Amino acid sequence: MSEFWLISTPGDKANLQSLERMNTVTSKSNLSTNSRFVIPDLKVGTLDALVGLSDELGKLDIFAESVIKKLAQYIGDVMEDSKDKVQENLLANGVDLITYLTRFEWDMAKYPIKQPLKTITESLSKQISQIDTDLKSRAAAYNNIKGNLQSLERKTVGSLLTRTLTDIVKREDFVLNSEYLITLLVVVPKNSYAAWQKTYESLSDMVVPRSTKMIVEDAEAGLFTVTLFRKVMEDFKNKARQNKFIVREFHFDEKELKSEKEELTRLTADKKQQYGPLLRWLKVNFSEAFIAWIHMKALRVFVESVLRYGLPVNFQAMLLQANKKSTKRLRDVLNAIFKHLDEAASSGMIDNTMDIPGLQLANQEYYPYVCYKIDLNILNYN
């Protein structure tokens, strides 16, 4: 991804020549790749309204960026098995984000330019807020299914001491419905198989001879059955533990085992069923949110340019794709070329912490020209 600077300067002849000089210098020095950024003639309104709108757009810009970042991250979470393909799914209007930016065209259908700036801003705000609300509810529903499924799946892995036995034991492994007898499951370390076979019948009284059978083994141990009288069960457990044979607490309940298997199957199917529609929704709404965000940037440039350069509206916007190794030098070049726009600011006499209406948000860097960053690096998933 990349970092872009969306700048504007007055549109008079002298400043257009300065823009041309900037293009020449930055191109020759490989500081940035530049392209025109066309912002249509919007309704200006009153100066007071523009000052208020400047602050409102600044806050909305931050909110929209956070929603876009959340959408990108959640696409990565959903595409858990294809994380290397996340980036190619982050599109705007069917094209990659850099292409959309460098070929930006105002969407007249969604955001009619005959509407007041306040109305367009409210429309953008409502759109982003709705996407954020929908994302929260859809993510909660999907995460609930995913979390429950992961919880069940975790039970099917791990050692024989802890993992579920649902997919291992069968009805025929147990003596069931006996008033006197019970079948226990015992985890025996691999290096103790011989000791188990030699001693299990004598660990306590009333153990059924030749009743042990290994059901399954993993890398460390085996799971054995043993049948004995219920009255000696606690004594057998204690003696087994002393010999490092661990009796698993397990009660064979066919209905419960079947229910657990069915739940696992159901959750797997539900997750698979929701995956496609959710991913499509995420991709569509990432595109919508990103497009809205860039329109917000365009609005900010328009409002700020009018406040900076005055009426009648006459400014030229440019999009600079900064070379990440040369951002400081690029900034120095811009400040040098456009220092005439504000000698006080370029000489460092403006206090960056001052809350000056119409000069972007407080505590942001101030330049003699209008400048807003569009940092696509926030969307790098890998």
C-alpha positions as CSV (number, residue, x, y, z in Angstrom):
1,M,0.0,0.0,0.0
2,S,1.0,3.7,-0.1
3,E,0.6,7.1,1.5
4,F,-1.0,9.8,-0.5
5,W,-1.1,13.6,0.1
6,L,-4.2,15.4,-1.2
7,I,-3.1,19.0,-1.6
8,S,-4.6,22.2,-3.1
9,T,-3.2,25.6,-4.0
10,P,-4.9,28.7,-5.5
11,G,-5.9,28.3,-9.2
12,D,-4.4,31.5,-10.5
13,K,-1.7,31.6,-13.2
14,A,1.2,32.1,-10.8
15,N,0.2,29.2,-8.5
16,L,-0.5,26.9,-11.4
17,Q,3.0,27.5,-12.6
18,S,4.2,26.6,-9.1
19,L,2.3,23.4,-9.4
20,E,4.0,22.6,-12.7
21,R,7.3,23.4,-11.1
22,M,6.4,21.0,-8.2
23,N,5.5,18.3,-10.7
24,T,8.8,18.7,-12.5
25,V,10.9,18.6,-9.3
26,T,9.1,15.7,-7.6
27,S,9.1,13.7,-10.8
28,K,12.8,14.2,-11.6
29,S,13.8,13.4,-8.0
30,N,11.4,10.5,-7.7
31,L,9.8,12.0,-4.7
32,S,6.2,11.3,-5.6
33,T,3.9,10.4,-8.4
34,N,1.3,13.1,-9.0
35,S,-2.1,13.3,-10.6
36,R,-4.9,15.9,-10.8
37,F,-7.7,15.4,-8.4
38,V,-10.9,16.9,-9.8
39,I,-13.3,18.3,-7.2
40,P,-16.6,19.6,-8.8
41,D,-18.1,23.1,-8.2
42,L,-19.9,22.6,-4.9
43,K,-22.3,25.0,-3.2
44,V,-20.3,27.2,-0.9
45,G,-22.9,28.6,1.6
46,T,-21.8,31.0,4.4
47,L,-18.4,31.4,5.9
48,D,-19.7,30.5,9.4
49,A,-21.2,27.3,8.0
50,L,-17.9,26.4,6.3
51,V,-16.0,26.9,9.6
52,G,-18.4,24.6,11.5
53,L,-18.3,22.1,8.6
54,S,-14.6,22.0,8.6
55,D,-14.6,20.7,12.2
56,E,-17.4,18.3,11.6
57,L,-15.7,16.8,8.5
58,G,-12.5,16.4,10.5
59,K,-14.2,14.3,13.1
60,L,-16.2,12.4,10.4
61,D,-12.9,11.7,8.5
62,I,-11.4,10.0,11.6
63,F,-14.5,8.0,12.2
64,A,-14.7,6.8,8.5
65,E,-11.1,5.8,8.6
66,S,-11.6,3.7,11.7
67,V,-14.7,1.9,10.1
68,I,-12.7,1.2,6.9
69,K,-9.8,-0.2,9.0
70,K,-12.3,-2.4,10.9
71,L,-13.8,-3.7,7.7
72,A,-10.4,-4.6,6.3
73,Q,-9.4,-6.3,9.4
74,Y,-12.6,-8.3,9.6
75,I,-12.3,-9.4,6.0
76,G,-8.9,-10.8,7.1
77,D,-10.5,-12.5,10.1
78,V,-13.2,-14.1,8.0
79,M,-10.7,-15.2,5.3
80,E,-8.7,-17.0,8.0
81,D,-7.6,-19.8,5.6
82,S,-6.8,-17.4,2.7
83,K,-5.1,-14.5,4.5
84,D,-2.7,-14.0,1.6
85,K,-5.6,-13.0,-0.6
86,V,-7.1,-10.4,1.7
87,Q,-5.4,-7.5,-0.1
88,E,-6.9,-8.4,-3.5
89,N,-10.4,-8.2,-2.0
90,L,-10.0,-4.6,-0.8
91,L,-11.4,-2.9,-3.9
92,A,-13.3,0.4,-4.5
93,N,-15.8,0.4,-7.3
94,G,-14.4,-2.8,-8.7
95,V,-10.8,-1.6,-9.0
96,D,-7.8,-1.5,-6.6
97,L,-7.6,1.4,-4.2
98,I,-4.7,3.2,-5.8
99,T,-6.4,3.1,-9.2
100,Y,-9.6,4.5,-7.7
101,L,-7.7,7.3,-6.0
102,T,-5.6,8.3,-9.0
103,R,-8.7,8.2,-11.3
104,F,-11.1,9.7,-8.8
105,E,-14.4,11.0,-10.1
106,W,-17.1,12.6,-7.9
107,D,-20.2,10.4,-7.8
108,M,-22.9,12.8,-8.9
109,A,-25.7,10.2,-8.4
110,K,-24.9,9.5,-4.7
111,Y,-23.8,12.9,-3.7
112,P,-25.5,15.5,-6.0
113,I,-23.4,18.7,-6.1
114,K,-26.5,20.9,-6.1
115,Q,-27.2,19.9,-2.5
116,P,-25.8,22.1,0.3
117,L,-22.4,20.9,1.7
118,K,-24.1,20.2,5.0
119,T,-26.6,17.8,3.3
120,I,-23.8,15.9,1.5
121,T,-21.9,15.7,4.8
122,E,-24.9,14.3,6.7
123,S,-25.5,11.8,3.9
124,L,-21.9,10.6,4.2
125,S,-22.1,10.5,8.0
126,K,-25.3,8.5,7.9
127,Q,-23.9,6.0,5.4
128,I,-20.7,5.3,7.4
129,S,-22.7,5.1,10.7
130,Q,-25.1,2.5,9.1
131,I,-22.2,0.4,7.8
132,D,-20.5,0.5,11.2
133,T,-23.8,-0.6,12.9
134,D,-24.4,-3.4,10.4
135,L,-20.8,-4.5,10.8
136,K,-21.1,-4.9,14.5
137,S,-24.3,-6.9,14.3
138,R,-23.1,-9.2,11.5
139,A,-19.7,-9.7,13.1
140,A,-21.4,-10.5,16.5
141,A,-23.6,-13.2,14.9
142,Y,-20.7,-14.8,12.9
143,N,-18.3,-14.6,15.8
144,N,-20.8,-16.3,18.0
145,I,-21.0,-19.3,15.6
146,K,-17.3,-19.3,15.0
147,G,-16.5,-19.1,18.8
148,N,-18.9,-22.0,19.7
149,L,-17.4,-24.1,16.8
150,Q,-13.9,-23.4,17.9
151,S,-14.8,-24.3,21.5
152,L,-16.1,-27.7,20.3
153,E,-13.2,-28.2,17.9
154,R,-10.7,-27.5,20.7
155,K,-12.2,-30.4,22.6
156,T,-11.4,-32.8,19.8
157,V,-7.6,-32.1,20.0
158,G,-5.1,-32.3,22.7
159,S,-4.1,-35.1,24.9
160,L,-6.2,-38.1,25.9
161,L,-6.4,-36.6,29.4
162,T,-8.4,-33.6,28.3
163,R,-9.9,-34.0,24.8
164,T,-13.5,-35.0,24.3
165,L,-14.2,-38.7,23.8
166,T,-17.3,-38.2,21.7
167,D,-15.7,-39.3,18.4
168,I,-13.7,-42.1,20.1
169,V,-15.8,-44.3,22.4
170,K,-18.7,-46.6,21.3
171,R,-21.5,-48.2,23.1
172,E,-19.9,-51.7,22.9
173,D,-16.9,-50.4,24.8
174,F,-19.0,-50.3,28.0
175,V,-21.0,-52.4,30.4
176,L,-24.2,-50.5,30.6
177,N,-27.3,-50.6,32.8
178,S,-25.7,-52.8,35.4
179,E,-26.5,-52.3,39.0
180,Y,-23.2,-53.7,40.1
181,L,-20.6,-53.3,37.3
182,I,-19.1,-50.1,35.7
183,T,-16.6,-49.6,32.9
184,L,-13.9,-47.0,33.5
185,L,-11.6,-45.3,31.0
186,V,-8.0,-45.1,32.0
187,V,-5.2,-43.1,30.3
188,V,-2.0,-45.1,30.5
189,P,1.5,-43.7,29.4
190,K,3.0,-45.6,26.5
191,N,6.0,-46.6,28.5
192,S,3.6,-48.2,31.1
193,Y,1.5,-50.4,28.8
194,A,3.2,-53.6,30.2
195,A,2.8,-52.5,33.8
196,W,-0.9,-51.8,33.2
197,Q,-1.5,-55.2,31.7
198,K,0.4,-56.8,34.6
199,T,-1.2,-54.9,37.5
200,Y,-4.7,-53.6,36.6
201,E,-6.5,-56.7,37.8
202,S,-4.9,-56.4,41.2
203,L,-5.1,-52.6,41.8
204,S,-8.2,-53.3,43.9
205,D,-10.6,-56.1,44.7
206,M,-13.5,-57.0,42.3
207,V,-11.8,-56.1,39.0
208,V,-13.2,-58.2,36.2
209,P,-10.3,-60.3,34.8
210,R,-9.2,-59.7,31.2
211,S,-11.7,-56.8,30.9
212,T,-9.2,-54.2,29.6
213,K,-9.0,-53.1,26.0
214,M,-7.2,-50.3,24.3
215,I,-9.6,-48.0,22.4
216,V,-7.2,-45.5,21.0
217,E,-3.7,-44.1,21.5
218,D,-1.9,-40.8,20.7
219,A,1.8,-39.9,20.7
220,E,2.1,-40.1,24.5
221,A,-0.5,-42.5,25.9
222,G,-3.3,-45.0,25.3
223,L,-6.9,-45.0,26.4
224,F,-7.9,-48.3,28.0
225,T,-11.2,-49.6,29.4
226,V,-11.5,-51.7,32.5
227,T,-14.6,-53.1,34.2
228,L,-15.1,-53.6,37.9
229,F,-17.7,-53.5,40.7
230,R,-19.0,-50.1,41.5
231,K,-18.3,-50.5,45.2
232,V,-14.6,-50.5,44.6
233,M,-14.5,-47.7,42.1
234,E,-13.0,-45.0,44.3
235,D,-10.3,-47.4,45.7
236,F,-9.4,-48.4,42.1
237,K,-9.0,-44.8,41.1
238,N,-6.7,-44.0,44.0
239,K,-4.5,-47.1,43.4
240,A,-4.4,-46.3,39.6
241,R,-3.3,-42.7,40.3
242,Q,-0.5,-44.0,42.6
243,N,0.8,-46.0,39.6
244,K,0.4,-43.0,37.2
245,F,-2.6,-44.4,35.5
246,I,-5.2,-41.7,35.3
247,V,-8.9,-42.5,35.3
248,R,-11.0,-40.2,33.1
249,E,-14.2,-38.9,34.6
250,F,-16.6,-40.0,31.9
251,H,-20.2,-41.2,31.9
252,F,-21.4,-42.8,28.7
253,D,-24.6,-41.1,27.6
254,E,-25.6,-42.0,24.1
255,K,-28.0,-39.1,23.7
256,E,-25.5,-36.6,25.0
257,L,-22.8,-37.9,22.7
258,K,-25.1,-37.7,19.7
259,S,-26.2,-34.2,20.6
260,E,-22.6,-33.0,20.8
261,K,-21.8,-34.5,17.4
262,E,-25.0,-33.0,15.9
263,E,-24.0,-29.6,17.4
264,L,-20.6,-29.8,15.8
265,T,-22.1,-30.7,12.5
266,R,-24.7,-27.9,12.7
267,L,-22.2,-25.2,13.7
268,T,-19.9,-26.3,10.9
269,A,-22.7,-26.0,8.4
270,D,-23.9,-22.7,9.8
271,K,-20.4,-21.2,9.5
272,K,-20.0,-22.4,6.0
273,Q,-23.5,-21.1,5.0
274,Q,-22.8,-17.6,6.5
275,Y,-19.3,-17.3,5.1
276,G,-20.1,-16.5,1.5
277,P,-22.9,-13.9,2.1
278,L,-20.9,-12.3,4.9
279,L,-17.7,-11.9,2.8
280,R,-19.7,-10.5,-0.1
281,W,-21.3,-8.0,2.3
282,L,-17.9,-7.0,3.7
283,K,-16.4,-6.5,0.2
284,V,-19.4,-4.4,-1.0
285,N,-19.5,-2.3,2.1
286,F,-15.7,-1.8,2.3
287,S,-16.0,-0.4,-1.2
288,E,-18.9,1.8,-0.2
289,A,-17.1,3.1,2.9
290,F,-13.9,3.7,1.1
291,I,-15.6,5.7,-1.7
292,A,-17.5,7.7,1.0
293,W,-14.2,8.4,2.8
294,I,-12.5,9.7,-0.3
295,H,-15.5,12.0,-1.0
296,M,-15.1,13.3,2.6
297,K,-11.4,14.0,1.8
298,A,-12.6,15.9,-1.3
299,L,-15.1,17.9,0.7
300,R,-12.4,18.8,3.3
301,V,-10.1,20.0,0.6
302,F,-13.0,22.1,-0.9
303,V,-14.0,23.6,2.4
304,E,-10.4,24.3,3.5
305,S,-9.5,25.8,0.2
306,V,-12.4,28.2,0.3
307,L,-11.5,29.2,3.9
308,R,-7.8,29.6,3.0
309,Y,-7.9,31.1,-0.5
310,G,-11.3,33.0,-0.3
311,L,-14.0,33.6,-3.0
312,P,-14.6,33.2,-5.8
313,V,-13.8,29.5,-5.6
314,N,-10.6,29.0,-7.5
315,F,-8.1,26.3,-6.5
316,Q,-6.4,23.3,-8.0
317,A,-6.2,19.9,-6.2
318,M,-3.4,17.4,-6.7
319,L,-2.9,13.9,-5.5
320,L,0.7,13.0,-4.6
321,Q,1.7,9.4,-4.1
322,A,4.7,9.9,-1.8
323,N,7.8,7.8,-2.1
324,K,8.0,6.4,1.5
325,K,11.8,6.8,1.6
326,S,11.6,10.5,0.6
327,T,8.6,12.0,2.5
328,K,10.7,14.5,4.5
329,R,12.4,15.7,1.3
330,L,9.1,15.9,-0.5
331,R,7.6,18.0,2.4
332,D,10.7,20.3,2.2
333,V,10.2,20.8,-1.6
334,L,6.5,21.6,-1.2
335,N,7.1,24.0,1.6
336,A,9.8,25.7,-0.4
337,I,7.7,26.0,-3.6
338,F,4.5,27.2,-1.9
339,K,6.0,29.2,1.0
340,H,4.7,32.4,-0.6
341,L,1.1,31.2,0.3
342,D,1.8,31.9,3.9
343,E,5.2,33.3,4.9
344,A,4.4,33.1,8.6
345,A,3.4,29.4,8.5
346,S,6.4,28.4,6.4
347,S,8.8,30.1,8.7
348,G,7.4,28.3,11.7
349,M,5.7,31.3,13.3
350,I,2.3,29.4,13.4
351,D,1.8,27.5,16.6
352,N,0.6,24.0,15.6
353,T,-1.3,23.6,18.8
354,M,-3.5,26.7,18.3
355,D,-7.1,26.0,17.6
356,I,-7.6,28.1,14.5
357,P,-11.1,27.8,12.9
358,G,-11.0,26.7,9.3
359,L,-7.3,25.5,9.5
360,Q,-8.0,21.8,9.7
361,L,-8.3,20.2,13.2
362,A,-6.4,21.5,16.2
363,N,-3.1,19.8,17.0
364,Q,-2.5,18.8,13.3
365,E,0.5,20.0,11.3
366,Y,-0.2,23.2,9.4
367,Y,1.3,23.9,5.9
368,P,1.0,27.0,3.7
369,Y,-1.0,24.9,1.3
370,V,-4.1,22.7,2.0
371,C,-3.0,19.1,2.7
372,Y,-4.7,15.9,3.9
373,K,-3.1,12.5,4.1
374,I,-4.7,9.4,2.8
375,D,-2.7,6.6,4.4
376,L,-3.5,3.3,2.8
377,N,-0.9,1.5,4.9
378,I,-3.6,1.2,7.6
379,L,-5.2,-1.4,5.4
380,N,-2.1,-3.6,5.1
381,Y,-3.4,-6.9,6.6
382,N,-0.2,-9.0,6.4
